[in-house]
């Protein structure tokens, strides 16, 4: 057997190659684990939807102080119809005229069914 300065065995060509491959595999596993952890954490921290919780949600128009019908205290519902309409307008799905017409309809006193 050959010794290297009396401290251990000399690695041959295969030994260095195997050690390099194993090192790369360990680094790959660590990087994949970090990516998976990051994706898991970012997925579980989705922002809460915004907007009132529905009728009686404490908006100025309703005059109520609590959350919506049967909703637990602090519950947050999805975006309001006006916010959804604004998002559609921002994405270019509807033009300015249609946006204003629908917004006026939403904001009308008796709602969209008023003729």
C-alpha positions as CSV (number, residue, x, y, z in Angstrom):
1,X,0.0,0.0,0.0
2,X,1.1,3.5,-0.7
3,X,0.9,6.2,2.0
4,X,0.8,9.9,1.6
5,X,3.1,11.5,4.3
6,X,2.1,8.7,6.6
7,X,-1.4,10.1,7.3
8,X,-3.6,8.0,5.1
9,X,-4.2,6.4,1.8
10,X,-3.7,8.1,-1.5
11,X,-6.8,8.4,-3.5
12,X,-6.6,7.1,-7.0
13,X,-8.4,8.4,-10.0
14,X,-11.6,6.5,-9.3
15,X,-11.6,7.6,-5.7
16,X,-11.3,11.3,-6.6
17,X,-14.0,10.9,-9.2
18,X,-16.4,9.2,-6.9
19,X,-15.8,11.8,-4.2
20,X,-16.5,14.6,-6.7
21,X,-19.7,13.0,-7.9
22,X,-20.9,12.4,-4.3
23,X,-20.1,16.0,-3.4
24,X,-22.1,17.3,-6.4
25,X,-25.0,15.0,-5.5
26,X,-25.1,16.2,-1.9
27,X,-25.0,19.9,-3.1
28,X,-27.8,19.1,-5.6
29,X,-30.0,17.6,-2.8
30,X,-29.3,20.6,-0.6
31,X,-30.3,23.1,-3.3
32,X,-33.4,21.1,-4.2
33,X,-34.4,20.9,-0.5
34,X,-33.9,24.7,-0.2
35,X,-36.0,25.4,-3.3
36,X,-38.8,23.0,-2.0
37,X,-38.7,24.7,1.4
38,X,-38.9,28.2,-0.2
39,X,-41.9,27.2,-2.4
40,X,-43.7,25.6,0.6
41,X,-43.2,28.7,2.7
42,X,-44.2,31.1,0.0
43,X,-47.3,29.0,-0.9
44,X,-48.4,29.0,2.7
45,X,-48.0,32.8,3.1
46,X,-50.5,33.8,0.4
47,X,-51.9,37.3,1.0
48,X,-55.4,37.3,2.3
49,X,-58.1,38.5,-0.1
50,X,-59.1,42.0,0.4
51,X,-62.5,43.7,0.5
52,X,-65.5,43.7,2.8
53,X,-67.0,40.4,3.9
54,X,-70.3,41.1,2.3
55,X,-73.6,42.6,3.4
56,X,-73.3,43.9,7.0
57,X,-69.5,43.8,6.9
58,X,-68.9,47.1,8.6
59,X,-68.8,49.3,5.5
60,X,-70.0,52.9,5.8
61,X,-73.0,52.2,3.7
62,X,-74.4,49.4,5.9
63,X,-73.7,51.0,9.2
64,X,-72.9,47.7,10.8
65,X,-69.9,47.1,13.0
66,X,-69.3,43.4,12.7
67,X,-68.3,40.9,10.0
68,X,-70.7,39.6,7.4
69,X,-73.6,37.2,7.9
70,X,-72.4,34.4,10.0
71,X,-68.7,35.1,9.3
72,X,-66.3,34.6,12.2
73,X,-64.8,37.7,13.7
74,X,-62.0,39.0,11.6
75,X,-63.0,36.9,8.5
76,X,-62.0,38.5,5.2
77,X,-64.0,37.8,2.0
78,X,-62.7,38.0,-1.5
79,X,-62.3,41.2,-3.6
80,X,-65.4,43.4,-4.1
81,X,-67.1,43.5,-7.4
82,X,-65.6,47.0,-8.0
83,X,-62.1,45.6,-7.4
84,X,-62.7,42.7,-9.8
85,X,-64.0,45.1,-12.4
86,X,-60.9,47.3,-11.9
87,X,-58.7,44.3,-12.4
88,X,-60.4,43.4,-15.6
89,X,-60.0,46.9,-16.8
90,X,-56.3,46.9,-15.8
91,X,-55.8,43.6,-17.8
92,X,-57.4,45.1,-20.8
93,X,-60.3,42.7,-20.9
94,X,-62.8,45.6,-21.1
95,X,-62.5,49.1,-22.5
96,X,-63.0,52.5,-20.7
97,X,-66.6,52.9,-21.8
98,X,-67.7,49.4,-20.6
99,X,-65.7,49.9,-17.3
100,X,-67.5,53.2,-16.5
101,X,-70.9,51.8,-17.5
102,X,-70.4,48.7,-15.3
103,X,-69.0,50.8,-12.4
104,X,-72.0,53.2,-12.6
105,X,-74.3,50.2,-12.5
106,X,-72.5,48.7,-9.5
107,X,-72.6,52.0,-7.7
108,X,-76.3,52.8,-8.5
109,X,-78.6,53.0,-5.5
110,X,-80.8,50.0,-6.3
111,X,-78.0,47.8,-7.9
112,X,-77.8,46.3,-11.4
113,X,-81.4,45.1,-11.5
114,X,-82.8,48.7,-11.5
115,X,-84.2,49.5,-14.9
